[in-house]
Amino acid sequence: MSAPLLDPAKTESSDGPVLFAVELSGDVARVTGSHRHARGQIFGAVRGLLSVGMDDSQWVVPATHAVWLPPNRAHSVRSHGAFSGWGVYVSESACADLPNEPCTVRTSGLLREAVSRAASWPDAMLDEAQMRLSGVILDEIRSLPREAFGLPMPRDARVLRIARALADNLSDNRRLEEWAAWGGVSTRTLTRRFIDETGFSFSEWRQRARSMRALEMLASGVAVTTIALDLGYENVSAFIAMFRRTFGVTPTQYFV
């Protein structure tokens, strides 16, 4: 298991500053078991995908988005690949007018820059300028568009193993039958479990995961052709058609 992003003495109490911010990069994947904080938390990755588990569901979240959790919500986190990310821990008293249910939001440049500044602050009560910037962070959490963007992960251990392998290598084009054999589960069970536990068929789930990775790569300035090939599409046209079906616009139009 990975070490906490922030000293638990800070996250397990709402005493002290209105918020703590942290940035962290590493060469290995980040894995944390189920835990909870006395503070509300918003966190995301700078690159890659995160699997975030809450109660009986798990989301896959790309670097273009962040996850908000109210205080005392149990969750687990796993990065797919080396972790580079950030987090903000908000005192419970400051969470009153923030979302009262877990959600995903599309991050903004303003939020990321403000968090990066706050992560450099020393461990002390905040001065007036820092309080103003804290207010900006809270306003961004409060007002950023909430998007039902999380991709549920299956709960069945065998099917979850397959889903995680897919998330780790989205260019893998093995058919459902081949994945079933690899995971030691029948094709019928794999088909049924994906629908029952995620709300998506196997092919829909893989397409959704690919679309989220595509958003991350687009945000990083990767060429559309490169994205299409890296995600396992035979040609650019097939990738663009998938993207338009999912988001209603072409890849080049999404961030305009």
C-alpha positions as CSV (number, residue, x, y, z in Angstrom):
1,M,0.0,0.0,0.0
2,S,1.1,3.5,-0.7
3,A,1.8,6.1,2.0
4,P,-0.9,8.8,2.5
5,L,-0.7,11.9,0.3
6,L,-0.8,14.0,3.5
7,D,0.1,13.3,7.2
8,P,-3.0,11.6,8.7
9,A,-2.8,13.9,11.7
10,K,-4.0,16.6,9.3
11,T,-6.6,14.7,7.4
12,E,-8.2,13.0,10.4
13,S,-9.1,16.3,12.1
14,S,-10.9,19.4,11.0
15,D,-8.9,21.5,13.4
16,G,-6.4,23.9,11.9
17,P,-6.4,25.7,8.5
18,V,-9.5,25.7,6.3
19,L,-7.6,23.6,3.8
20,F,-4.4,21.7,3.2
21,A,-3.1,21.1,-0.3
22,V,-0.5,18.6,-1.6
23,E,1.1,17.6,-4.9
24,L,3.0,14.3,-5.3
25,S,4.8,12.5,-8.1
26,G,6.3,9.1,-8.1
27,D,7.7,6.3,-10.3
28,V,5.3,3.6,-9.2
29,A,1.6,3.1,-9.2
30,R,-0.3,4.4,-6.2
31,V,-2.6,2.0,-4.3
32,T,-4.4,2.8,-1.1
33,G,-7.0,0.6,0.7
34,S,-10.3,1.7,1.9
35,H,-10.0,4.7,4.3
36,R,-11.8,7.9,5.2
37,H,-10.9,11.5,6.3
38,A,-12.5,13.9,8.7
39,R,-12.0,16.5,6.0
40,G,-13.7,16.8,2.6
41,Q,-11.3,16.0,-0.2
42,I,-10.9,16.8,-3.9
43,F,-8.1,15.0,-5.8
44,G,-7.0,14.1,-9.2
45,A,-4.1,13.0,-11.4
46,V,-1.8,15.1,-13.5
47,R,-1.5,12.2,-15.9
48,G,-3.0,8.7,-16.3
49,L,-6.2,7.2,-14.9
50,L,-7.4,6.7,-11.4
51,S,-9.7,4.0,-10.1
52,V,-11.6,5.3,-7.1
53,G,-13.6,2.8,-5.0
54,M,-16.6,4.0,-2.9
55,D,-18.9,1.6,-1.1
56,D,-19.9,-1.0,-3.8
57,S,-18.9,1.1,-6.8
58,Q,-15.6,2.1,-8.4
59,W,-15.0,4.9,-10.9
60,V,-12.3,5.3,-13.5
61,V,-11.4,9.0,-13.7
62,P,-9.1,10.7,-16.3
63,A,-6.6,13.5,-15.6
64,T,-9.0,16.0,-17.1
65,H,-11.4,15.5,-14.1
66,A,-11.2,15.3,-10.3
67,V,-13.1,13.5,-7.6
68,W,-14.9,15.3,-4.7
69,L,-15.6,13.4,-1.5
70,P,-17.5,14.9,1.4
71,P,-16.0,14.3,4.9
72,N,-16.0,10.8,6.3
73,R,-16.7,9.0,3.0
74,A,-14.8,5.7,2.7
75,H,-12.8,5.3,-0.5
76,S,-9.9,3.5,-2.0
77,V,-7.6,4.7,-4.8
78,R,-5.5,3.0,-7.4
79,S,-3.5,4.7,-10.2
80,H,-2.9,3.0,-13.5
81,G,0.8,3.5,-14.0
82,A,3.1,5.8,-12.1
83,F,1.3,8.4,-10.0
84,S,1.5,12.2,-10.4
85,G,-1.3,13.9,-8.7
86,W,-2.7,16.4,-6.2
87,G,-5.2,16.7,-3.4
88,V,-7.0,19.3,-1.3
89,Y,-8.4,18.5,2.2
90,V,-11.1,20.9,3.3
91,S,-12.2,21.4,7.0
92,E,-15.7,20.0,7.7
93,S,-17.0,23.4,8.6
94,A,-16.1,24.7,5.2
95,C,-17.9,21.9,3.4
96,A,-21.4,23.0,4.3
97,D,-22.1,24.5,0.9
98,L,-20.0,22.1,-1.1
99,P,-21.4,19.0,-2.8
100,N,-22.9,16.7,-0.2
101,E,-22.4,13.6,-2.3
102,P,-19.3,12.2,-4.1
103,C,-19.0,13.5,-7.7
104,T,-16.6,14.0,-10.5
105,V,-15.9,17.5,-11.8
106,R,-14.0,18.8,-14.8
107,T,-10.9,20.6,-13.5
108,S,-10.0,24.1,-14.5
109,G,-6.7,25.8,-15.0
110,L,-7.6,28.2,-12.2
111,L,-8.1,25.4,-9.7
112,R,-4.9,23.6,-10.6
113,E,-2.8,26.8,-10.4
114,A,-4.4,27.7,-7.0
115,V,-3.8,24.2,-5.7
116,S,-0.2,24.3,-6.8
117,R,0.3,27.6,-4.9
118,A,-1.4,26.3,-1.8
119,A,0.7,23.1,-1.8
120,S,3.8,25.3,-1.2
121,W,2.4,26.9,2.0
122,P,4.1,26.0,5.3
123,D,2.2,24.1,8.0
124,A,0.7,27.2,9.8
125,M,-2.5,29.1,10.1
126,L,-3.2,31.0,6.9
127,D,-2.7,34.7,6.4
128,E,-5.1,37.0,4.7
129,A,-3.7,36.4,1.2
130,Q,-3.7,32.7,1.7
131,M,-7.3,32.8,3.0
132,R,-8.3,34.7,-0.2
133,L,-6.7,32.0,-2.4
134,S,-8.4,29.3,-0.2
135,G,-11.7,31.0,-1.0
136,V,-10.9,30.7,-4.8
137,I,-10.3,27.0,-4.4
138,L,-13.5,26.5,-2.5
139,D,-15.4,28.6,-5.1
140,E,-14.0,26.4,-7.9
141,I,-15.1,23.2,-6.1
142,R,-18.5,24.7,-5.6
143,S,-19.0,25.9,-9.1
144,L,-17.1,23.6,-11.4
145,P,-19.4,21.5,-13.7
146,R,-20.3,18.2,-12.2
147,E,-20.2,15.4,-14.7
148,A,-21.4,11.9,-14.4
149,F,-18.1,10.8,-15.7
150,G,-17.1,8.0,-13.4
151,L,-16.9,4.6,-15.1
152,P,-18.2,1.9,-12.7
153,M,-15.9,-1.0,-12.0
154,P,-17.3,-4.5,-11.5
155,R,-17.3,-6.0,-8.1
156,D,-16.8,-9.7,-8.9
157,A,-13.1,-10.3,-8.3
158,R,-12.5,-12.2,-11.5
159,V,-14.2,-9.6,-13.6
160,L,-12.5,-6.8,-11.8
161,R,-9.2,-8.3,-12.6
162,I,-10.1,-8.2,-16.3
163,A,-11.4,-4.6,-16.1
164,R,-8.1,-3.5,-14.4
165,A,-6.0,-5.2,-17.0
166,L,-8.0,-3.4,-19.7
167,A,-7.6,0.0,-17.9
168,D,-3.8,-0.7,-17.7
169,N,-3.6,-1.4,-21.5
170,L,-6.5,0.1,-23.5
171,S,-4.8,-0.8,-26.8
172,D,-5.4,-4.5,-26.1
173,N,-8.1,-5.6,-28.6
174,R,-8.7,-9.1,-27.4
175,R,-12.3,-10.2,-27.8
176,L,-14.6,-10.9,-24.9
177,E,-14.2,-14.6,-25.3
178,E,-10.4,-14.3,-25.1
179,W,-10.6,-12.1,-22.0
180,A,-13.0,-14.6,-20.4
181,A,-10.5,-17.4,-20.9
182,W,-7.6,-15.2,-19.6
183,G,-9.6,-14.4,-16.4
184,G,-10.9,-17.9,-15.8
185,V,-14.5,-17.0,-16.1
186,S,-17.2,-18.2,-18.6
187,T,-18.2,-15.9,-21.5
188,R,-21.8,-15.9,-20.2
189,T,-20.8,-14.9,-16.7
190,L,-18.4,-12.2,-17.9
191,T,-21.1,-10.7,-20.1
192,R,-23.7,-10.8,-17.4
193,R,-21.5,-9.4,-14.7
194,F,-20.4,-6.4,-16.7
195,I,-23.9,-5.4,-17.4
196,D,-25.2,-6.1,-13.9
197,E,-22.3,-4.5,-12.0
198,T,-21.4,-1.6,-14.3
199,G,-24.5,-0.8,-16.3
200,F,-22.4,-1.2,-19.5
201,S,-21.7,-4.2,-21.7
202,F,-18.1,-5.3,-22.0
203,S,-17.6,-3.5,-25.3
204,E,-19.4,-0.3,-24.0
205,W,-17.2,-0.4,-20.9
206,R,-14.0,-0.7,-23.0
207,Q,-15.1,2.1,-25.3
208,R,-16.0,4.4,-22.4
209,A,-12.5,3.7,-20.8
210,R,-10.9,4.5,-24.1
211,S,-12.8,7.8,-24.4
212,M,-11.7,8.9,-21.0
213,R,-8.1,8.1,-21.8
214,A,-8.5,10.0,-25.1
215,L,-9.6,13.1,-23.2
216,E,-6.5,13.0,-21.0
217,M,-4.3,12.7,-24.1
218,L,-6.1,15.5,-25.9
219,A,-5.6,17.7,-22.9
220,S,-1.9,17.0,-23.0
221,G,-1.7,18.0,-26.7
222,V,-1.2,14.6,-28.2
223,A,-2.1,14.3,-31.9
224,V,-5.4,12.7,-32.7
225,T,-3.7,10.1,-35.0
226,T,-1.4,9.1,-32.2
227,I,-4.3,8.8,-29.7
228,A,-6.3,6.6,-32.1
229,L,-3.4,4.2,-32.6
230,D,-2.3,4.1,-29.0
231,L,-5.9,3.2,-28.0
232,G,-6.1,0.3,-30.4
233,Y,-8.2,1.8,-33.2
234,E,-7.4,0.5,-36.7
235,N,-7.6,4.0,-38.1
236,V,-8.3,7.6,-37.2
237,S,-11.8,7.7,-38.7
238,A,-13.0,4.9,-36.4
239,F,-11.7,6.7,-33.4
240,I,-13.3,10.1,-34.4
241,A,-16.6,8.3,-35.0
242,M,-16.5,6.8,-31.5
243,F,-15.6,10.1,-29.9
244,R,-18.4,11.9,-31.6
245,R,-20.9,9.3,-30.6
246,T,-19.8,9.6,-26.9
247,F,-19.3,13.3,-26.6
248,G,-21.3,14.8,-29.4
249,V,-18.3,16.6,-30.9
250,T,-15.0,15.7,-32.6
251,P,-11.8,15.4,-30.6
252,T,-10.5,18.7,-31.9
253,Q,-13.8,20.5,-30.9
254,Y,-14.0,19.1,-27.4
255,F,-11.7,21.7,-25.6
256,V,-12.7,24.7,-27.8
